[in-house]
Amino acid sequence: MATFALIPGAGGSAWYWHRVVAELSDRGHQAVALELPSGDPTADFHTYTDSCVAQMQDSGVDVSGVDVSGLDVSGVDVSGAGDLVVVGQSLGGFTAPVLAHRVHAARIVLLNAMIPLPHETPGHWFTTSGAGPARVARAAADGRVLGDDIDEMEEFFHDVPESVVAEAMNQGEPEQSDEIMGCATPFDVWPAPVTVVVGRDDRLFPADFQQQLALDRLGLSASLIPGGHLAALSRPDAVAAAIV
C-alpha cells in the first residue's frame, strides 16, 4: 500500500481529485486530496505546505520523519503506512517539492505540471518556459482561435464528461490569488525521485512542450496518458494507473 498526497493546481480545490481518490482506493491505496489556501493573498508556498501537512495529519497519514515544527501532532499515528508519494498538478508542481521535502516522500509525481527550477516564481516560469507560445501553436494546429481570455470549456473541460462538468460548475468559482505568481518556491534540490505524467490532449500545456520541459529541467522522459489538462476529471483511471 502507498499513500498519495494529491496537490491541486490553481484554485486549490481538493474536489478536483475526487475521481482519482476513488480509483486509488479501489487499488488498495490511501489518498488524501489536499485543499490549498489559494484565495489568501498573504499565502506563499510555505503556507501552502503547512496547510497540506496539517490536512495529512488530520487524515491520519503517517508523519514519521516529518518536520512538524509549530504543528500539533498529538495523537497522530506514526507507526508507518507504506511509501508516501506527493502528486502535484499544474501549479501544484511548485508546492510538490516543498511538501515532499517536509514529509520525506519516497517519490514525486508531476501531472500536467509546471516544473519549477529551485527558487523560481510561477510568474518567471510563464515568462521563460515557452508555455505561452506552445499553447498558441497547439491551438493553431488544431484549427482553434484563441481569445484574449482563456475559454475554460475549450481548454480545460473539452474532454471531461458532461456530468462531471456540471458537478464542477456546482463547486463555485475557484479563488486563486495573483500574489502567488511572485512567490518563489523554497527548495534547493528535488528531494525525491520524480515521475512526469503528461496528458496527450492537454491544450494549456501541450504534450510536446511538457515532454521537452521534463527533459530540459529534469533529464526525464515523460509518461504519456490519455486526457487533457484536467485528466484527473476526464481520465481518472489512466491517472491512477500512471501514478501507481
N, C-alpha and C positions, 0 to 999 in steps of 0.2 A: 504493500500500500504506500502511496505517496500522498503528500498534502500539497495542494496547489493554492497559492495566494494570487488572486486574479485582480490586476490593476486596470481600471478602465482608462479610456482616453479623455479628451476634452469633454467637459460637462460632468465628469467624475461619477457617473451613475453605476452602482452595483448591479442594477437591473439588467444592464447590457449583457452580463454573463449568465443569466439565469438558465438559458438552454444548454450551455456548456457545463454548468454545475450539475444538471440532471444527467448529462452524458457521462461525466466523470464518476458520479455516484453509482451509476449503473455498472461501471467498470471496476467498482470496488475501491475507489479513491475518495479522499476527503478534499473538498474545495471550499474556499472562502472567497466570495465575491466582495470586493472592498469598495467602500464609498469614500470619495475624496472631498475635502472641503474646498471644492473648486470655485465656489462663488465668493469666497472670502478674499478680498483684495490684499489682505496682510499675509496670506498664506504663501510660504515658499516650499521648496522640496523637502526641507527638514520637517515642516508642518505636515505635509502630505504623508511623510514616512511615519511620524509619530502617530498619526491617525490610523494608519494601516496596522502598525504594531498593536495598538490598543484594541482594534477590532479583531485581530487574530487571537489575542489573549481572551477576549470576550467569547470567542467561538471555540475555545478550548484547544487551540493549536499549541503543540509543543513549543515552548520558548526556551529550552535548554540552550545555553550559549548565546542567547540574545542579549544585546546591550539594552537594558531596561532602565537605565538611569532616569529617575524622575517619574517613572510609571509604577502604578500599583500592581504587583504581580502576586499578591497574597491569594492563596487558594488555587493557583494555576497548576495544572498537571504538567510536570516536566519529565515524565517517565520515558518519553520517546515515542514517535509515531511515524517512523519511516522518513524517507527523503523529503525535504521541503523544496518546492520549486516555485520560483517567482515568475509570473507571467505578466508582461506589460503590452497593452495595445495602444497604438497610435502615440499620443502624447505621454501615455503611461510608460513609454520607453525611457523617459527622463527620470521617473521615480524608481524604476525597476532595479538599477544597480545600487541605488542608495538603500532600498529596502533589503535587497539580497545581502548586502554587507552587514546590515543591522541584525538580521536573523540567521546569518551563516548559512544561507541557502546552498543546496547542492548544485543547483542549476538555474539558469535564467532562460526564459523563452520570450522572444520578441515577436509579436504578431502584428503584421502591417504597421510596424512601429517606426517612430523617429529614433534613429540610432545616434545617440549623442556622443560627442567627444567629451573627455573629462572636463568638468567646469564650463561646459558650453551652455548657452541660453537657448531656449526654443526660438527666440527671435533671430539669433545668429544662425541657427540651423536652417530656418526657412530662407534666409538671405543667401546662404552659401552652399547648401546641399544640392541644389538643382531641382528640388521638388516642384517648384512652380512651372518651369519650362517643360518638365516631364509630364505634368498634368495637362498642359496645353497641347503638347504633341500627341498624347494619347487621345484627347478629345478630337483633334483634327483627323487622326487615323480612323476613329470611329464614326466620323461624319457628324459630330456634335459641335454645337456652337456654345461657347461658354459666355455667360453674362458677367457683369461686374461682381455679383454676389454668388456664392455657392448655392446651387439648387440641390437641396438635401435629398429630394426624391430621386433626382437623376444621378447624383454622385455617391450617396450613401445607401439609399434604400432600394436601388434599382433591381437587386436580386433577392430581397427579403420577402418572404411570404406575406400576402396582404393581411392575414390575421395578425401576424406579428407586428407589421407596420401600424395597424390600428391600435394594438396594445402599446406600442411605443409612443404614439401620439397622446394616449391617455396618461402617460407618465408626466406630462407637463414639459415646458421648455427648460432644458438643462441650463444651468448657470456656469459660466466659466469666466473668471476674472482675467482681464487682459494683462494684469500686472505680472502674472506668472511668466509671460513671454520674456521678461527681462531678468528672470531669476536663473542663476547658474545652478546646474545640477552638481551637488557637492560630493563627487567621487574622484579618486585619483587613478584607479585602475579597475577594470572589470573584475569583480570579486569572485566570480564563479564561471564555469563553462557556459557558453551562450549557444542557443539554438535559434535560428532566424526562420520564421514561418511567414510565407507571403501568399496572399490571395491573388490568383492569376487574373481576376476580374476587377481588382482594385482600381478605381478611377481617380481617387485623390492622390495616392502614392502608387503609380503604375508599377507592375511587377518587375519589368526590366530595370526601372530606376532603383527599386528596393534591392534587387539582386546585386546590382553594381555597388550600391552603398554598403551592403553587407561585406562584399569582397574588399572594397577600399578601406573601410573603417575597422573591420574585424578579421579580415582574411578568411571569411567563411563563405561557403556556398549555401544559399538559402533553400529551404524546402518549399516547394510549390504545391498549393492545395486549391481546390475549387472555392469560389466565393469572392465577394468584393471587400470593400474596406470594413464593413460590419459583418465579417464572416462568422463571428460568434452568434449572430442572429440568423444568418441565411444558411450556414452550413455547420452547425454545432457538432455534428458527427465527425466531420473532417477535421475541425479544430481540435476536438478532444483526442482523436487518434494521433494527430501530429504532435501535440504537446506531451502526450504519454510516451 
